[in-house]
Amino acid sequence: MATRKNTAEGLKARMDKLENDLVKIKDQKAQLNTKEKELTKSLKEAKASYIVALMAESGKSIEELEQFARNPHQEKNGDELNVPGYEHTNG
C-alpha cells in the first residue's frame, strides 16, 4: 500500500507543479498582452509624428495636402508618376 501512497503523492505533487506553472504562464500571457497594447499604441503615435514631420518638411499647405489625399486620379500603389508636382526623370 506504500507504493500506491507514494505514487498518489508523487502525482499530486506533479499536478500541483503543473497548476503552478499554468498560473505563471497565464500571468506572463496577460503581461505580454498589456505590453503588446502599449507597443501598438507607441507605434501608432510614432507613425503619426512621422507623418506630421513629413508634412511639415514638404512645405505644402493643409489645403494642398487635403487635395493630394482626396485626388481621385491618384493611384493607390504610390506610383511617383501620379504624384502632383513630382517631376520624373529617367536615370
N, CA, C and O atoms as CSV, one atom per row, in Angstrom:
chain,resi,resn,atom,element,x,y,z
A,1,MET,N,N,0.818,-1.187,0.000
A,1,MET,CA,C,0.000,0.000,0.000
A,1,MET,C,C,0.867,1.258,0.000
A,1,MET,O,O,0.422,2.320,-0.435
A,2,ALA,N,N,2.087,1.140,0.481
A,2,ALA,CA,C,3.005,2.274,0.492
A,2,ALA,C,C,3.289,2.741,-0.929
A,2,ALA,O,O,3.461,3.938,-1.162
A,3,THR,N,N,3.340,1.813,-1.881
A,3,THR,CA,C,3.608,2.176,-3.269
A,3,THR,C,C,2.491,3.042,-3.829
A,3,THR,O,O,2.753,4.022,-4.526
A,4,ARG,N,N,1.262,2.690,-3.531
A,4,ARG,CA,C,0.132,3.487,-4.012
A,4,ARG,C,C,0.173,4.890,-3.423
A,4,ARG,O,O,-0.061,5.872,-4.127
A,5,LYS,N,N,0.471,4.981,-2.134
A,5,LYS,CA,C,0.520,6.280,-1.471
A,5,LYS,C,C,1.632,7.135,-2.077
A,5,LYS,O,O,1.425,8.314,-2.362
A,6,ASN,N,N,2.802,6.545,-2.273
A,6,ASN,CA,C,3.917,7.274,-2.880
A,6,ASN,C,C,3.555,7.715,-4.296
A,6,ASN,O,O,3.866,8.834,-4.705
A,7,THR,N,N,2.912,6.846,-5.022
A,7,THR,CA,C,2.509,7.182,-6.380
A,7,THR,C,C,1.485,8.309,-6.357
A,7,THR,O,O,1.586,9.262,-7.129
A,8,ALA,N,N,0.508,8.201,-5.479
A,8,ALA,CA,C,-0.515,9.242,-5.371
A,8,ALA,C,C,0.115,10.559,-4.924
A,8,ALA,O,O,-0.233,11.620,-5.443
A,9,GLU,N,N,1.033,10.499,-3.972
A,9,GLU,CA,C,1.710,11.717,-3.518
A,9,GLU,C,C,2.548,12.327,-4.636
A,9,GLU,O,O,2.566,13.543,-4.823
A,10,GLY,N,N,3.230,11.476,-5.363
A,10,GLY,CA,C,4.044,11.949,-6.484
A,10,GLY,C,C,3.184,12.593,-7.565
A,10,GLY,O,O,3.534,13.635,-8.118
A,11,LEU,N,N,2.062,11.957,-7.852
A,11,LEU,CA,C,1.161,12.507,-8.861
A,11,LEU,C,C,0.534,13.816,-8.391
A,11,LEU,O,O,0.353,14.749,-9.174
A,12,LYS,N,N,0.202,13.872,-7.092
A,12,LYS,CA,C,-0.360,15.101,-6.526
A,12,LYS,C,C,0.670,16.232,-6.622
A,12,LYS,O,O,0.329,17.356,-6.991
A,13,ALA,N,N,1.919,15.932,-6.291
A,13,ALA,CA,C,2.983,16.936,-6.373
A,13,ALA,C,C,3.170,17.395,-7.817
A,13,ALA,O,O,3.349,18.585,-8.080
A,14,ARG,N,N,3.127,16.450,-8.743
A,14,ARG,CA,C,3.278,16.794,-10.167
A,14,ARG,C,C,2.106,17.667,-10.622
A,14,ARG,O,O,2.296,18.649,-11.339
A,15,MET,N,N,0.902,17.301,-10.199
A,15,MET,CA,C,-0.284,18.062,-10.552
A,15,MET,C,C,-0.192,19.495,-10.002
A,15,MET,O,O,-0.504,20.456,-10.705
A,16,ASP,N,N,0.237,19.627,-8.749
A,16,ASP,CA,C,0.390,20.951,-8.143
A,16,ASP,C,C,1.414,21.795,-8.905
A,16,ASP,O,O,1.205,22.985,-9.141
A,17,LYS,N,N,2.522,21.157,-9.282
A,17,LYS,CA,C,3.558,21.868,-10.032
A,17,LYS,C,C,3.019,22.339,-11.381
A,17,LYS,O,O,3.266,23.474,-11.788
A,18,LEU,N,N,2.292,21.480,-12.064
A,18,LEU,CA,C,1.736,21.851,-13.363
A,18,LEU,C,C,0.715,22.981,-13.233
A,18,LEU,O,O,0.663,23.877,-14.075
A,19,GLU,N,N,-0.091,22.935,-12.181
A,19,GLU,CA,C,-1.058,24.009,-11.951
A,19,GLU,C,C,-0.341,25.333,-11.693
A,19,GLU,O,O,-0.748,26.375,-12.206
A,20,ASN,N,N,0.718,25.288,-10.902
A,20,ASN,CA,C,1.507,26.499,-10.637
A,20,ASN,C,C,2.160,27.029,-11.915
A,20,ASN,O,O,2.188,28.235,-12.158
A,21,ASP,N,N,2.682,26.108,-12.722
A,21,ASP,CA,C,3.287,26.508,-13.993
A,21,ASP,C,C,2.251,27.166,-14.902
A,21,ASP,O,O,2.543,28.150,-15.582
A,22,LEU,N,N,1.043,26.616,-14.905
A,22,LEU,CA,C,-0.024,27.172,-15.731
A,22,LEU,C,C,-0.395,28.583,-15.268
A,22,LEU,O,O,-0.608,29.472,-16.093
A,23,VAL,N,N,-0.471,28.784,-13.974
A,23,VAL,CA,C,-0.767,30.116,-13.430
A,23,VAL,C,C,0.319,31.106,-13.857
A,23,VAL,O,O,0.014,32.229,-14.259
A,24,LYS,N,N,1.577,30.692,-13.772
A,24,LYS,CA,C,2.684,31.565,-14.176
A,24,LYS,C,C,2.583,31.937,-15.657
A,24,LYS,O,O,2.781,33.092,-16.033
A,25,ILE,N,N,2.275,30.946,-16.483
A,25,ILE,CA,C,2.163,31.182,-17.926
A,25,ILE,C,C,1.009,32.139,-18.218
A,25,ILE,O,O,1.140,33.027,-19.061
A,26,LYS,N,N,-0.110,31.966,-17.531
A,26,LYS,CA,C,-1.255,32.862,-17.739
A,26,LYS,C,C,-0.909,34.288,-17.319
A,26,LYS,O,O,-1.326,35.244,-17.973
A,27,ASP,N,N,-0.154,34.437,-16.236
A,27,ASP,CA,C,0.292,35.764,-15.805
A,27,ASP,C,C,1.208,36.392,-16.854
A,27,ASP,O,O,1.077,37.573,-17.177
A,28,GLN,N,N,2.133,35.595,-17.382
A,28,GLN,CA,C,3.044,36.092,-18.410
A,28,GLN,C,C,2.271,36.487,-19.668
A,28,GLN,O,O,2.584,37.485,-20.317
A,29,LYS,N,N,1.261,35.690,-19.999
A,29,LYS,CA,C,0.439,35.983,-21.174
A,29,LYS,C,C,-0.266,37.324,-20.997
A,29,LYS,O,O,-0.298,38.136,-21.922
A,30,ALA,N,N,-0.827,37.559,-19.823
A,30,ALA,CA,C,-1.505,38.829,-19.549
A,30,ALA,C,C,-0.520,39.987,-19.643
A,30,ALA,O,O,-0.846,41.040,-20.192
A,31,GLN,N,N,0.682,39.795,-19.111
A,31,GLN,CA,C,1.699,40.843,-19.182
A,31,GLN,C,C,2.109,41.116,-20.623
A,31,GLN,O,O,2.310,42.266,-21.012
A,32,LEU,N,N,2.234,40.044,-21.417
A,32,LEU,CA,C,2.597,40.217,-22.823
A,32,LEU,C,C,1.487,40.922,-23.597
A,32,LEU,O,O,1.767,41.750,-24.464
A,33,ASN,N,N,0.232,40.603,-23.292
A,33,ASN,CA,C,-0.884,41.283,-23.955
A,33,ASN,C,C,-0.869,42.772,-23.639
A,33,ASN,O,O,-1.098,43.603,-24.517
A,34,THR,N,N,-0.601,43.101,-22.387
A,34,THR,CA,C,-0.509,44.502,-21.984
A,34,THR,C,C,0.649,45.183,-22.710
A,34,THR,O,O,0.500,46.292,-23.221
A,35,LYS,N,N,1.782,44.529,-22.752
A,35,LYS,CA,C,2.968,45.069,-23.430
A,35,LYS,C,C,2.686,45.268,-24.924
A,35,LYS,O,O,3.093,46.272,-25.507
A,36,GLU,N,N,1.988,44.305,-25.538
A,36,GLU,CA,C,1.647,44.413,-26.954
A,36,GLU,C,C,0.767,45.641,-27.201
A,36,GLU,O,O,0.987,46.378,-28.161
A,37,LYS,N,N,-0.215,45.859,-26.348
A,37,LYS,CA,C,-1.093,47.022,-26.500
A,37,LYS,C,C,-0.308,48.316,-26.348
A,37,LYS,O,O,-0.522,49.266,-27.100
A,38,GLU,N,N,0.596,48.356,-25.382
A,38,GLU,CA,C,1.416,49.553,-25.172
A,38,GLU,C,C,2.311,49.823,-26.376
A,38,GLU,O,O,2.439,50.965,-26.819
A,39,LEU,N,N,2.932,48.763,-26.904
A,39,LEU,CA,C,3.810,48.933,-28.064
A,39,LEU,C,C,3.023,49.348,-29.301
A,39,LEU,O,O,3.489,50.173,-30.086
A,40,THR,N,N,1.835,48.782,-29.476
A,40,THR,CA,C,0.992,49.150,-30.609
A,40,THR,C,C,0.611,50.624,-30.528
A,40,THR,O,O,0.645,51.337,-31.531
A,41,LYS,N,N,0.250,51.074,-29.334
A,41,LYS,CA,C,-0.092,52.482,-29.133
A,41,LYS,C,C,1.116,53.375,-29.420
A,41,LYS,O,O,0.988,54.397,-30.094
A,42,SER,N,N,2.282,52.990,-28.912
A,42,SER,CA,C,3.501,53.770,-29.142
A,42,SER,C,C,3.849,53.829,-30.623
A,42,SER,O,O,4.280,54.869,-31.120
A,43,LEU,N,N,3.664,52.724,-31.325
A,43,LEU,CA,C,3.949,52.687,-32.758
A,43,LEU,C,C,3.006,53.611,-33.519
A,43,LEU,O,O,3.438,54.337,-34.414
A,44,LYS,N,N,1.721,53.590,-33.170
A,44,LYS,CA,C,0.767,54.489,-33.824
A,44,LYS,C,C,1.140,55.945,-33.586
A,44,LYS,O,O,1.065,56.765,-34.502
A,45,GLU,N,N,1.541,56.271,-32.363
A,45,GLU,CA,C,1.950,57.638,-32.046
A,45,GLU,C,C,3.203,58.027,-32.826
A,45,GLU,O,O,3.310,59.154,-33.310
A,46,ALA,N,N,4.146,57.101,-32.950
A,46,ALA,CA,C,5.374,57.374,-33.700
A,46,ALA,C,C,5.063,57.589,-35.180
A,46,ALA,O,O,5.633,58.477,-35.814
A,47,LYS,N,N,4.163,56.779,-35.727
A,47,LYS,CA,C,3.776,56.939,-37.131
A,47,LYS,C,C,3.094,58.286,-37.351
A,47,LYS,O,O,3.350,58.966,-38.345
A,48,ALA,N,N,2.228,58.663,-36.420
A,48,ALA,CA,C,1.546,59.955,-36.536
A,48,ALA,C,C,2.559,61.098,-36.496
A,48,ALA,O,O,2.466,62.038,-37.286
A,49,SER,N,N,3.512,61.022,-35.592
A,49,SER,CA,C,4.552,62.055,-35.503
A,49,SER,C,C,5.385,62.101,-36.778
A,49,SER,O,O,5.757,63.176,-37.248
A,50,TYR,N,N,5.673,60.936,-37.328
A,50,TYR,CA,C,6.444,60.851,-38.570
A,50,TYR,C,C,5.684,61.510,-39.719
A,50,TYR,O,O,6.264,62.260,-40.504
A,51,ILE,N,N,4.396,61.229,-39.812
A,51,ILE,CA,C,3.582,61.814,-40.871
A,51,ILE,C,C,3.529,63.332,-40.719
A,51,ILE,O,O,3.645,64.062,-41.703
A,52,VAL,N,N,3.356,63.801,-39.496
A,52,VAL,CA,C,3.331,65.247,-39.247
A,52,VAL,C,C,4.669,65.873,-39.650
A,52,VAL,O,O,4.695,66.944,-40.256
A,53,ALA,N,N,5.769,65.213,-39.317
A,53,ALA,CA,C,7.088,65.731,-39.688
A,53,ALA,C,C,7.253,65.773,-41.205
A,53,ALA,O,O,7.782,66.745,-41.746
A,54,LEU,N,N,6.805,64.730,-41.889
A,54,LEU,CA,C,6.884,64.723,-43.352
A,54,LEU,C,C,6.052,65.848,-43.948
A,54,LEU,O,O,6.475,66.514,-44.893
A,55,MET,N,N,4.875,66.052,-43.392
A,55,MET,CA,C,4.010,67.126,-43.883
A,55,MET,C,C,4.660,68.483,-43.655
A,55,MET,O,O,4.615,69.349,-44.528
A,56,ALA,N,N,5.265,68.672,-42.488
A,56,ALA,CA,C,5.922,69.941,-42.175
A,56,ALA,C,C,7.103,70.180,-43.106
A,56,ALA,O,O,7.332,71.307,-43.547
A,57,GLU,N,N,7.847,69.133,-43.403
A,57,GLU,CA,C,9.020,69.258,-44.271
A,57,GLU,C,C,8.636,69.461,-45.734
A,57,GLU,O,O,9.433,69.975,-46.519
A,58,SER,N,N,7.427,69.063,-46.100
A,58,SER,CA,C,7.010,69.173,-47.501
A,58,SER,C,C,6.777,70.618,-47.922
A,58,SER,O,O,6.871,70.948,-49.104
A,59,GLY,N,N,6.474,71.475,-46.956
A,59,GLY,CA,C,6.198,72.868,-47.283
A,59,GLY,C,C,4.829,73.081,-47.900
A,59,GLY,O,O,4.515,74.193,-48.326
A,60,LYS,N,N,4.016,72.054,-47.957
A,60,LYS,CA,C,2.676,72.156,-48.539
A,60,LYS,C,C,1.702,72.703,-47.504
A,60,LYS,O,O,1.868,72.502,-46.301
A,61,SER,N,N,0.692,73.391,-47.994
A,61,SER,CA,C,-0.353,73.880,-47.095
A,61,SER,C,C,-1.296,72.726,-46.756
A,61,SER,O,O,-1.288,71.683,-47.409
A,62,ILE,N,N,-2.093,72.934,-45.737
A,62,ILE,CA,C,-3.071,71.906,-45.361
A,62,ILE,C,C,-4.021,71.649,-46.520
A,62,ILE,O,O,-4.398,70.506,-46.778
A,63,GLU,N,N,-4.406,72.704,-47.214
A,63,GLU,CA,C,-5.317,72.554,-48.347
A,63,GLU,C,C,-4.684,71.698,-49.450
A,63,GLU,O,O,-5.347,70.846,-50.041
A,64,GLU,N,N,-3.406,71.934,-49.717
A,64,GLU,CA,C,-2.710,71.135,-50.735
A,64,GLU,C,C,-2.621,69.669,-50.317
A,64,GLU,O,O,-2.786,68.770,-51.141
A,65,LEU,N,N,-2.362,69.439,-49.043
A,65,LEU,CA,C,-2.289,68.060,-48.555
A,65,LEU,C,C,-3.655,67.386,-48.616
A,65,LEU,O,O,-3.754,66.208,-48.958
A,66,GLU,N,N,-4.711,68.135,-48.285
A,66,GLU,CA,C,-6.063,67.576,-48.382
A,66,GLU,C,C,-6.398,67.240,-49.826
A,66,GLU,O,O,-6.967,66.186,-50.110
A,67,GLN,N,N,-6.041,68.139,-50.739
A,67,GLN,CA,C,-6.295,67.893,-52.157
A,67,GLN,C,C,-5.524,66.652,-52.622
A,67,GLN,O,O,-6.056,65.820,-53.357
A,68,PHE,N,N,-4.290,66.543,-52.192
A,68,PHE,CA,C,-3.472,65.379,-52.541
A,68,PHE,C,C,-4.118,64.093,-52.027
A,68,PHE,O,O,-4.169,63.091,-52.739
A,69,ALA,N,N,-4.608,64.128,-50.795
A,69,ALA,CA,C,-5.206,62.935,-50.199
A,69,ALA,C,C,-6.516,62.556,-50.873
A,69,ALA,O,O,-6.879,61.380,-50.913
A,70,ARG,N,N,-7.224,63.541,-51.399
A,70,ARG,CA,C,-8.543,63.284,-51.995
A,70,ARG,C,C,-8.500,63.120,-53.504
A,70,ARG,O,O,-9.530,62.833,-54.114
A,71,ASN,N,N,-7.352,63.291,-54.116
A,71,ASN,CA,C,-7.231,63.236,-55.567
A,71,ASN,C,C,-7.691,61.878,-56.083
A,71,ASN,O,O,-7.042,60.868,-55.809
A,72,PRO,N,N,-8.802,61.833,-56.827
A,72,PRO,CA,C,-9.317,60.540,-57.306
A,72,PRO,C,C,-8.452,59.923,-58.398
A,72,PRO,O,O,-8.570,58.730,-58.679
A,73,HIS,N,N,-7.589,60.719,-59.014
A,73,HIS,CA,C,-6.743,60.198,-60.089
A,73,HIS,C,C,-5.451,59.590,-59.566
A,73,HIS,O,O,-4.681,59.002,-60.325
A,74,GLN,N,N,-5.222,59.733,-58.289
A,74,GLN,CA,C,-4.007,59.192,-57.665
A,74,GLN,C,C,-4.150,57.676,-57.534
A,74,GLN,O,O,-5.164,57.186,-57.037
A,75,GLU,N,N,-3.159,56.953,-57.971
A,75,GLU,CA,C,-3.190,55.504,-57.820
A,75,GLU,C,C,-2.813,55.129,-56.407
A,75,GLU,O,O,-2.008,55.803,-55.764
A,76,LYS,N,N,-3.401,54.045,-55.927
A,76,LYS,CA,C,-3.169,53.620,-54.550
A,76,LYS,C,C,-1.800,52.993,-54.340
A,76,LYS,O,O,-1.373,52.830,-53.197
A,77,ASN,N,N,-1.106,52.638,-55.410
A,77,ASN,CA,C,0.185,51.977,-55.243
A,77,ASN,C,C,1.327,52.959,-55.010
A,77,ASN,O,O,2.471,52.544,-54.827
A,78,GLY,N,N,1.028,54.254,-55.014
A,78,GLY,CA,C,2.069,55.232,-54.712
A,78,GLY,C,C,3.017,55.498,-55.862
A,78,GLY,O,O,4.129,55.978,-55.644
A,79,ASP,N,N,2.606,55.198,-57.072
A,79,ASP,CA,C,3.438,55.428,-58.246
A,79,ASP,C,C,3.797,56.906,-58.335
A,79,ASP,O,O,2.909,57.757,-58.381
A,80,GLU,N,N,5.091,57.218,-58.361
A,80,GLU,CA,C,5.521,58.610,-58.346
A,80,GLU,C,C,5.068,59.370,-59.582
A,80,GLU,O,O,5.023,60.600,-59.560
A,81,LEU,N,N,4.734,58.676,-60.651
A,81,LEU,CA,C,4.275,59.355,-61.849
A,81,LEU,C,C,2.914,60.006,-61.635
A,81,LEU,O,O,2.526,60.888,-62.401
A,82,ASN,N,N,2.197,59.592,-60.620
A,82,ASN,CA,C,0.867,60.122,-60.358
A,82,ASN,C,C,0.842,61.139,-59.233
A,82,ASN,O,O,-0.233,61.598,-58.845
A,83,VAL,N,N,1.986,61.497,-58.707
A,83,VAL,CA,C,2.038,62.459,-57.615
A,83,VAL,C,C,2.106,63.862,-58.206
A,83,VAL,O,O,3.038,64.181,-58.945
A,84,PRO,N,N,1.112,64.712,-57.880
A,84,PRO,CA,C,1.130,66.077,-58.420
A,84,PRO,C,C,2.400,66.814,-57.999
A,84,PRO,O,O,2.829,66.732,-56.849
A,85,GLY,N,N,2.991,67.534,-58.951
A,85,GLY,CA,C,4.179,68.320,-58.654
A,85,GLY,C,C,5.472,67.522,-58.662
A,85,GLY,O,O,6.540,68.084,-58.419
A,86,TYR,N,N,5.400,66.215,-58.938
A,86,TYR,CA,C,6.606,65.391,-58.952
A,86,TYR,C,C,7.093,65.293,-60.383
A,86,TYR,O,O,6.340,64.900,-61.274
A,87,GLU,N,N,8.334,65.643,-60.603
A,87,GLU,CA,C,8.907,65.541,-61.935
A,87,GLU,C,C,9.731,64.270,-62.023
A,87,GLU,O,O,10.720,64.109,-61.308
A,88,HIS,N,N,9.323,63.377,-62.897
A,88,HIS,CA,C,10.020,62.103,-63.054
A,88,HIS,C,C,11.166,62.284,-64.047
A,88,HIS,O,O,10.980,62.838,-65.131
A,89,THR,N,N,12.338,61.818,-63.670
A,89,THR,CA,C,13.488,61.873,-64.570
A,89,THR,C,C,13.981,60.462,-64.805
A,89,THR,O,O,13.992,59.637,-63.891
A,90,ASN,N,N,14.379,60.194,-66.006
A,90,ASN,CA,C,14.950,58.878,-66.311
A,90,ASN,C,C,16.421,58.906,-65.954
A,90,ASN,O,O,17.156,59.831,-66.301
A,91,GLY,N,N,16.832,57.846,-65.237
A,91,GLY,CA,C,18.255,57.824,-64.944
A,91,GLY,C,C,18.505,57.371,-63.629
A,91,GLY,O,O,19.661,57.291,-63.214
